[in-house]
Amino acid sequence: MKILSNKIGIFAATAVLAVYVASLMHAESQLTVGILSVLFGSAWFIGDKTGASQMLDKGIKENGRFSSTMFLAAIIGVAIYLHDDHFNLLMLTTVMVFVIACLGLNIQFGYNGLLNFAGAAFFGAGGYTAAVLTQNTQIPHLLILLIGGIVAILIGFILILPVLRTRGHYAAVVTIAFSLLFRTLVEVSPALGGAQGSAVKGLNILGWEFNKNIDIAGLDISFYMNYFVLALILLLIAIAFSKAIERSWIGLNFDTVRLDETAAACFGVNIKRWKITAFAMGNFILGLIGAFYAMMLGFIAPNNFTFGDSLIMVSIILLGGIGSIPGIILASAIVIILPEKLQGIQEYRFLIFAVGVILILLFRPNGLIKRKMRQFPKTKAQGE
């Protein structure tokens, strides 16, 4: 009976969430968007104070597979509802792109404690790789996505020595300098389009043109649905990979390095190896999804990959909760959707993000959704 009631609660919560997101995406009035935003904030506050959020969280934990299925169905349901809406499908896909990018940063920052303020630079490295390869070669586009990730890893090796020789805010300064250097280099490089940017061909997989609208039995579906489906697949792979890393001995070593490098080194943990591993993993994800993003937009320019964009990625991780995958998903949706829907705050979005991060650090340092404590499966001896 308890399991059934938990499943009913999860089903109801995901249904309400799907209706809410669909309403928010479809809303055009600034007043309507504002009211919906206040309703979400109020519901979050009430649920947190009354214990309803904790009960739901416990039910989700006890019914993990069912919960994942329901949330996936909710996302797909929203996309189907917005099937012919180019702008909102693009925005929904952009949210997933940023979730994936931040999952890459989360491996570095959240798991390993390696500060990287050049996330947008590695993201851009994948994007420019896609621009060059789609325009000048016949390499299959799925392979180009992987090459974008590999190029980001190779570029990351430029930073690896100074990153390994520094800690904390000193390492952060190194990545900040690289982020500024990257934008300068692409701006002055004619081969990459310079300050004017460069065109990128849309995705084509096995002859399927992603930039063409879909017609199913007379139903016209936006071509962004193609990108939504592939982004959703990549997101599921990225989440599964992040969870596998977190639960494995690799994640355990990452956490050891993050919590105390000196103590970890005393117990024989190879600090350099695990920093390099985390840096390479995170940069690969950033480069891969950067290549996807560039092909989805069809055009990239240095302004797409500024230091400000790197700060947005870091702020998403801080707002959501360092190391928390659900928190990153929620924070990405808030940071991407609200400024687009509330046009009046577009010019002040960086100020609002900064204030939001400060408030989170002061009053909710673990983020909107706290990372769960690591749990190991019980052995037979422990069970007895």
C-alpha positions as CSV (number, residue, x, y, z in Angstrom):
1,M,0.0,0.0,0.0
2,K,2.9,2.4,0.9
3,I,4.6,1.7,-2.4
4,L,1.3,2.3,-4.3
5,S,0.7,5.6,-2.5
6,N,4.3,6.7,-3.3
7,K,3.8,5.9,-6.9
8,I,0.5,7.8,-7.0
9,G,2.3,10.8,-5.4
10,I,5.1,10.7,-7.9
11,F,2.7,10.4,-10.8
12,A,0.7,13.4,-9.6
13,A,3.9,15.5,-9.0
14,T,5.2,14.8,-12.5
15,A,1.9,15.5,-14.1
16,V,1.6,18.8,-12.3
17,L,5.2,19.6,-13.2
18,A,4.5,18.8,-16.9
19,V,1.4,21.0,-17.0
20,Y,3.4,23.8,-15.2
21,V,6.3,23.7,-17.6
22,A,4.0,23.5,-20.7
23,S,2.1,26.5,-19.4
24,L,5.3,28.5,-18.6
25,M,6.7,27.7,-22.1
26,H,3.5,28.6,-23.8
27,A,2.9,31.8,-21.8
28,E,3.6,35.1,-23.7
29,S,2.3,37.7,-21.2
30,Q,5.0,39.0,-18.9
31,L,2.4,39.1,-16.1
32,T,1.4,35.4,-16.7
33,V,5.1,34.4,-16.6
34,G,5.6,36.4,-13.4
35,I,2.6,34.8,-11.7
36,L,3.8,31.3,-12.7
37,S,7.3,32.1,-11.3
38,V,5.9,33.3,-8.0
39,L,3.6,30.2,-7.8
40,F,6.7,27.9,-8.3
41,G,8.7,29.8,-5.7
42,S,5.8,29.7,-3.2
43,A,5.1,25.9,-3.8
44,W,8.9,25.2,-3.3
45,F,8.9,27.2,-0.1
46,I,5.8,25.6,1.3
47,G,6.8,22.1,0.4
48,D,10.2,22.7,2.0
49,K,8.8,24.0,5.3
50,T,5.9,21.5,5.6
51,G,8.0,18.5,4.9
52,A,6.1,17.6,1.7
53,S,9.3,17.9,-0.3
54,Q,11.2,15.5,2.0
55,M,8.3,13.0,1.7
56,L,8.3,13.2,-2.1
57,D,12.1,12.9,-2.1
58,K,11.9,9.8,0.0
59,G,9.3,8.3,-2.3
60,I,11.4,9.0,-5.4
61,K,14.4,7.4,-3.7
62,E,12.4,4.2,-2.9
63,N,11.0,4.1,-6.5
64,G,13.9,5.2,-8.5
65,R,13.1,3.5,-11.8
66,F,9.4,4.5,-11.7
67,S,10.3,8.1,-10.9
68,S,12.8,8.3,-13.8
69,T,10.2,6.9,-16.2
70,M,7.6,9.4,-15.0
71,F,10.0,12.4,-15.3
72,L,11.1,11.2,-18.8
73,A,7.4,10.9,-19.8
74,A,6.8,14.4,-18.5
75,I,9.6,15.9,-20.6
76,I,8.5,14.1,-23.7
77,G,4.9,15.1,-23.1
78,V,5.9,18.8,-22.9
79,A,7.8,18.4,-26.2
80,I,4.8,16.8,-27.9
81,Y,2.6,19.7,-26.7
82,L,5.1,22.2,-28.2
83,H,5.6,20.1,-31.4
84,D,5.1,23.0,-33.8
85,D,6.6,25.8,-31.7
86,H,10.1,26.5,-33.0
87,F,11.2,29.0,-30.3
88,N,10.0,27.0,-27.3
89,L,11.4,23.7,-28.6
90,L,14.7,25.4,-29.2
91,M,14.6,26.8,-25.6
92,L,13.7,23.4,-24.2
93,T,16.6,21.8,-26.1
94,T,19.0,24.6,-25.0
95,V,18.1,23.8,-21.4
96,M,19.2,20.2,-22.0
97,V,22.4,21.4,-23.7
98,F,23.3,23.4,-20.6
99,V,22.4,20.6,-18.3
100,I,24.8,18.3,-20.2
101,A,27.6,21.0,-20.3
102,C,27.2,21.5,-16.5
103,L,27.3,17.8,-15.9
104,G,30.7,17.9,-17.5
105,L,31.7,20.8,-15.2
106,N,30.2,19.0,-12.3
107,I,32.6,16.0,-12.7
108,Q,35.5,18.5,-12.4
109,F,34.0,20.9,-9.8
110,G,31.4,18.9,-7.9
111,Y,33.1,15.5,-7.7
112,N,36.9,16.3,-8.0
113,G,36.9,19.9,-6.6
114,L,38.8,21.1,-9.6
115,L,37.7,24.7,-10.4
116,N,37.2,25.5,-14.0
117,F,36.0,28.9,-15.1
118,A,36.7,28.2,-18.8
119,G,33.7,25.9,-19.4
120,A,32.5,28.1,-22.2
121,A,35.9,28.0,-23.9
122,F,35.9,24.2,-24.0
123,F,32.2,24.3,-25.1
124,G,33.3,26.7,-27.9
125,A,36.2,24.5,-28.9
126,G,33.7,21.8,-29.7
127,G,31.5,24.3,-31.6
128,Y,34.4,25.6,-33.7
129,T,35.5,22.1,-34.4
130,A,32.0,21.4,-35.8
131,A,32.1,24.6,-37.9
132,V,35.4,23.7,-39.5
133,L,34.6,20.0,-40.1
134,T,31.1,20.4,-41.4
135,Q,32.2,23.1,-43.9
136,N,35.4,21.5,-45.2
137,T,35.0,17.7,-44.8
138,Q,32.5,14.9,-45.3
139,I,33.1,13.3,-41.9
140,P,29.8,11.8,-40.5
141,H,28.2,14.3,-38.1
142,L,27.9,11.8,-35.2
143,L,31.7,11.4,-35.5
144,I,32.1,15.1,-35.5
145,L,30.4,15.3,-32.1
146,L,33.0,12.9,-30.7
147,I,35.8,14.8,-32.4
148,G,34.6,18.0,-30.7
149,G,35.0,16.3,-27.4
150,I,38.4,15.0,-28.2
151,V,39.6,18.4,-29.4
152,A,38.4,19.9,-26.1
153,I,40.5,17.3,-24.2
154,L,43.5,18.1,-26.3
155,I,43.1,21.9,-25.8
156,G,42.7,21.1,-22.1
157,F,46.2,19.6,-22.0
158,I,47.5,23.2,-22.5
159,L,46.1,24.0,-19.1
160,I,46.9,20.8,-17.3
161,L,50.4,21.7,-16.1
162,P,49.5,25.1,-14.5
163,V,46.3,23.5,-13.1
164,L,48.2,20.7,-11.4
165,R,50.7,23.1,-9.9
166,T,48.1,25.4,-8.4
167,R,45.1,24.9,-6.0
168,G,41.9,26.7,-5.2
169,H,41.5,30.2,-6.4
170,Y,45.0,30.1,-8.1
171,A,43.8,27.3,-10.3
172,A,40.6,29.3,-11.0
173,V,42.7,32.3,-12.1
174,V,44.5,30.1,-14.6
175,T,41.2,28.9,-16.2
176,I,39.8,32.5,-16.2
177,A,42.9,33.6,-18.1
178,F,42.5,30.8,-20.6
179,S,38.8,31.7,-21.1
180,L,39.7,35.3,-22.0
181,L,42.6,34.0,-24.2
182,F,40.3,31.7,-26.1
183,R,37.9,34.4,-27.1
184,T,40.7,36.7,-28.2
185,L,42.2,33.9,-30.4
186,V,38.9,33.1,-32.2
187,E,38.2,36.8,-32.7
188,V,41.5,37.3,-34.6
189,S,41.5,34.0,-36.5
190,P,40.3,34.5,-40.1
191,A,40.1,30.7,-40.5
192,L,37.4,30.6,-37.8
193,G,35.4,33.6,-39.1
194,G,37.0,36.1,-36.8
195,A,34.7,38.5,-34.9
196,Q,31.9,37.9,-37.5
197,G,31.6,34.2,-36.6
198,S,31.2,31.2,-38.8
199,A,28.4,29.2,-40.3
200,V,27.8,25.6,-39.2
201,K,25.9,23.0,-41.2
202,G,22.9,21.4,-39.5
203,L,23.1,17.8,-38.3
204,N,22.6,15.0,-40.8
205,I,22.6,11.5,-39.4
206,L,22.3,8.6,-41.9
207,G,20.7,10.9,-44.5
208,W,18.2,12.4,-42.0
209,E,18.3,16.2,-42.3
210,F,17.7,17.7,-38.9
211,N,16.9,21.1,-40.3
212,K,13.8,20.0,-42.1
213,N,10.4,20.0,-40.6
214,I,8.8,16.6,-39.9
215,D,5.5,15.7,-41.5
216,I,3.6,12.8,-39.9
217,A,0.2,12.0,-41.3
218,G,-0.4,15.7,-42.1
219,L,0.9,16.8,-38.7
220,D,3.6,19.5,-39.1
221,I,6.3,19.1,-36.5
222,S,9.1,21.7,-35.9
223,F,12.6,20.6,-37.1
224,Y,13.8,21.4,-33.6
225,M,12.1,18.2,-32.5
226,N,15.0,16.3,-34.2
227,Y,17.5,18.2,-32.0
228,F,15.3,17.7,-29.0
229,V,15.2,13.9,-29.4
230,L,19.0,13.7,-29.9
231,A,19.7,16.1,-27.0
232,L,17.4,14.0,-24.8
233,I,19.4,10.8,-25.7
234,L,22.7,12.6,-25.0
235,L,21.3,13.9,-21.7
236,L,20.3,10.4,-20.6
237,I,23.7,9.1,-21.5
238,A,25.4,11.9,-19.6
239,I,23.3,11.4,-16.5
240,A,23.9,7.6,-16.6
241,F,27.7,8.3,-17.0
242,S,27.7,10.8,-14.2
243,K,25.9,8.4,-11.8
244,A,28.2,5.5,-12.8
245,I,31.3,7.7,-12.1
246,E,29.8,8.9,-8.8
247,R,29.1,5.4,-7.5
248,S,32.3,3.8,-8.7
249,W,35.8,3.7,-7.2
250,I,36.7,6.5,-9.6
251,G,34.1,8.8,-7.9
252,L,35.4,7.7,-4.5
253,N,38.9,8.8,-5.5
254,F,37.5,12.1,-6.9
255,D,35.7,12.8,-3.6
256,T,38.9,12.0,-1.6
257,V,40.9,14.5,-3.7
258,R,38.1,17.1,-3.3
259,L,37.7,16.8,0.4
260,D,41.4,16.9,1.4
261,E,44.3,16.6,-1.1
262,T,47.0,16.4,1.6
263,A,45.2,13.6,3.5
264,A,44.5,11.8,0.2
265,A,48.2,12.0,-0.8
266,C,49.2,10.6,2.6
267,F,47.1,7.5,2.0
268,G,48.6,6.9,-1.4
269,V,46.0,8.5,-3.7
270,N,47.6,9.8,-6.9
271,I,46.3,13.4,-6.9
272,K,47.7,14.3,-10.4
273,R,46.1,11.2,-12.0
274,W,42.6,11.9,-10.7
275,K,42.8,15.6,-11.5
276,I,43.8,14.9,-15.1
277,T,41.1,12.2,-15.4
278,A,38.3,14.6,-14.1
279,F,39.6,17.4,-16.3
280,A,39.6,15.2,-19.4
281,M,36.2,13.7,-18.7
282,G,34.5,17.0,-18.1
283,N,36.1,18.7,-21.1
284,F,35.1,15.8,-23.4
285,I,31.4,16.3,-22.4
286,L,31.7,20.1,-22.9
287,G,33.3,19.8,-26.3
288,L,30.8,17.2,-27.5
289,I,27.8,19.1,-26.5
290,G,29.4,22.3,-27.8
291,A,29.6,20.7,-31.3
292,F,26.0,19.7,-31.0
293,Y,24.9,23.2,-30.0
294,A,26.8,24.8,-32.9
295,M,25.1,22.5,-35.4
296,M,21.7,23.2,-33.9
297,L,22.2,27.0,-34.0
298,G,23.7,26.9,-37.5
299,F,26.1,29.8,-36.6
300,I,28.7,30.5,-34.0
301,A,30.6,33.6,-33.0
302,P,33.0,34.6,-30.2
303,N,30.2,36.2,-28.3
304,N,28.6,32.8,-27.8
305,F,31.5,31.6,-25.6
306,T,32.5,34.5,-23.4
307,F,33.7,34.4,-19.8
308,G,30.2,35.5,-18.8
309,D,28.8,32.2,-20.3
310,S,31.4,30.3,-18.2
311,L,30.1,32.1,-15.1
312,I,26.5,31.1,-16.0
313,M,27.6,27.5,-16.0
314,V,29.3,27.8,-12.7
315,S,26.3,29.6,-11.2
316,I,24.0,26.8,-12.4
317,I,26.1,24.3,-10.4
318,L,26.1,26.5,-7.3
319,L,22.4,27.3,-7.5
320,G,21.4,23.7,-8.1
321,G,23.8,22.2,-5.6
322,I,27.4,21.2,-6.0
323,G,27.5,17.5,-7.2
324,S,23.6,17.3,-7.4
325,I,22.3,16.1,-10.8
326,P,18.7,17.0,-10.1
327,G,19.8,20.4,-8.8
328,I,21.7,21.0,-12.1
329,I,18.6,20.2,-14.1
330,L,16.4,22.5,-12.0
331,A,18.9,25.4,-12.0
332,S,19.5,25.1,-15.8
333,A,15.8,25.4,-16.4
334,I,15.5,28.5,-14.2
335,V,18.6,30.2,-15.5
336,I,17.8,29.6,-19.2
337,I,14.0,29.9,-19.3
338,L,13.2,32.8,-17.0
339,P,15.4,35.4,-18.6
340,E,13.9,34.5,-22.0
341,K,10.4,34.6,-20.8
342,L,10.8,37.7,-18.7
343,Q,12.3,40.1,-21.3
344,G,12.4,42.9,-18.8
345,I,15.2,41.3,-16.8
346,Q,17.3,40.3,-19.8
347,E,19.7,43.2,-19.4
348,Y,20.1,42.5,-15.7
349,R,20.4,38.7,-15.9
350,F,24.1,38.6,-14.8
351,L,23.2,40.9,-11.8
352,I,20.3,38.6,-10.9
353,F,22.5,35.5,-11.2
354,A,25.1,37.1,-9.0
355,V,22.6,38.0,-6.3
356,G,21.0,34.6,-6.6
357,V,24.4,32.8,-6.0
358,I,25.1,35.1,-3.0
359,L,21.8,34.3,-1.5
360,I,22.2,30.6,-2.1
361,L,25.6,30.6,-0.5
362,L,24.3,32.5,2.5
363,F,21.0,30.8,3.2
364,R,21.2,27.5,1.4
365,P,24.9,26.6,0.8
366,N,24.0,23.1,-0.4
367,G,22.0,24.5,-3.3
368,L,18.4,24.0,-4.2
369,I,18.7,20.2,-4.1
370,K,21.4,18.9,-1.8
371,R,23.7,16.1,-3.1
372,K,22.8,12.8,-1.6
373,M,25.3,11.2,0.7
374,R,27.4,8.5,-0.9
375,Q,26.0,5.0,0.0
376,F,27.7,1.7,-0.6
377,P,25.8,-1.6,-1.1
378,K,25.8,-3.8,2.1
379,T,28.0,-6.8,2.1
380,K,26.8,-10.2,3.3
381,A,28.7,-9.7,6.6
382,Q,27.1,-6.3,7.2
383,G,23.7,-7.7,6.4
384,E,24.2,-10.4,9.1
